[in-house]
Amino acid sequence: PDRQWMIDALLELFDNWDLQRNYSQWIGTCPDTVEAVFLRECGPSGTAARWGQRVSQKCEEIEGRFEAGESRSRIGLAATAFEEREGVTVDTRVEALCGGARQATVVVTAIVIRRPSDYATRPGRLFLVFGCRRPPRVTDVSDGRLKRLAGDATALCRTLMDNPIRKWVGGIAGMLGLGCTAARSLRATRHKSEVYAYQLFGSDEEIFPLAICGFRQDIDPEVTDFRAELWKPVAIQGIIVAVLEVDNGDPAIGVNVDMEYVGVEGYTYE
C-alpha cells in the first residue's frame, strides 16, 4: 500500500512529463527503487514538510532505511534481467517461479489495467487476456497460436469497445475463432462510460481467452485505469496479455507501447 501511495503522491505533486524525462529519457531506464525516487523528489526529510506530514514522515523513514544499508537500486525480482529466447524476451527468474512444483492457483474475481497518463505517446487501448489452467511457458507465446488468436480477436474487441453491448453477447463474428461461445459484459468500477470489459466463455483449452477489455478512443488522457469484476470467478495459474491496439498519438516517433500494469485480483490456494 505504501509503495502505491508513493507513486500516486509523485504523480500528484510533480509534473508527469518531468518525471518521465528525468528517469527515462536521459538514461533509458530507471535503476532506482520507488523509495529512492520518492526521497530524491520530496526530500530530504528536513524540507519535506512542505508537502505535508505524511510525506515528511515517509522521507524520514526512507532515510533511516538507507542509512541502515537498504539498497537504493532495484535488486532481486525488482531488477530486470531479460534474455531473448525463441523470439520472446524472458526473465528466467520469473519463469522459474511460474514453473515451480507448488505453483499456486488463483481464483480470479476481477481484472485490473493501468496505462500511463497524458505524457505517453502510445498507451495501450485494446487487450485480450488469456487465462492459464497450468503454469504459463515461453512456448505458449513463441509457437504462434496465441498471436493468431490475438490477431483474429482485434476486430471483435474493437467492435465491442466502440459499440458496447450490455449483458450477454453471442453469435458475433470472431468469437467462434477464439473457441468461445459467449461473452458477458462486466461492471467497471471507474470511468464507466470510457472503459469496457467482457468475460469470455466456452473454451476448453489449457491457455484460453479469459477476457476482452479496453478504452474507448479519444478519451480524457487522465483516464488511465480500470477494474472490472468478473461475472464468474475462474481458477487459473497465470495470465498472458496481448495488447491488440494502442492509441497512436504521434506516428512519426516510432514503434512503442506504453503500459504500466495488467493483472488480476482474487485469492489463492495451493
Secondary structure as UniProt FT lines:
FT   HELIX           2..13
FT   HELIX           16..20
FT   HELIX           21..25
FT   TURN            26..27
FT   HELIX           34..42
FT   TURN            45..47
FT   HELIX           48..51
FT   HELIX           53..67
FT   TURN            68..69
FT   HELIX           76..78
FT   STRAND          82..85
FT   TURN            86..87
FT   STRAND          88..91
FT   HELIX           92..98
FT   TURN            101..102
FT   STRAND          105..114
FT   TURN            118..119
FT   STRAND          123..132
FT   HELIX           138..142
FT   HELIX           145..162
FT   STRAND          168..169
FT   TURN            173..175
FT   HELIX           176..178
FT   STRAND          182..185
FT   STRAND          187..188
FT   TURN            192..194
FT   STRAND          195..201
FT   STRAND          207..215
FT   TURN            217..218
FT   TURN            221..222
FT   STRAND          225..236
FT   STRAND          239..246
FT   TURN            251..252
FT   STRAND          261..269
//
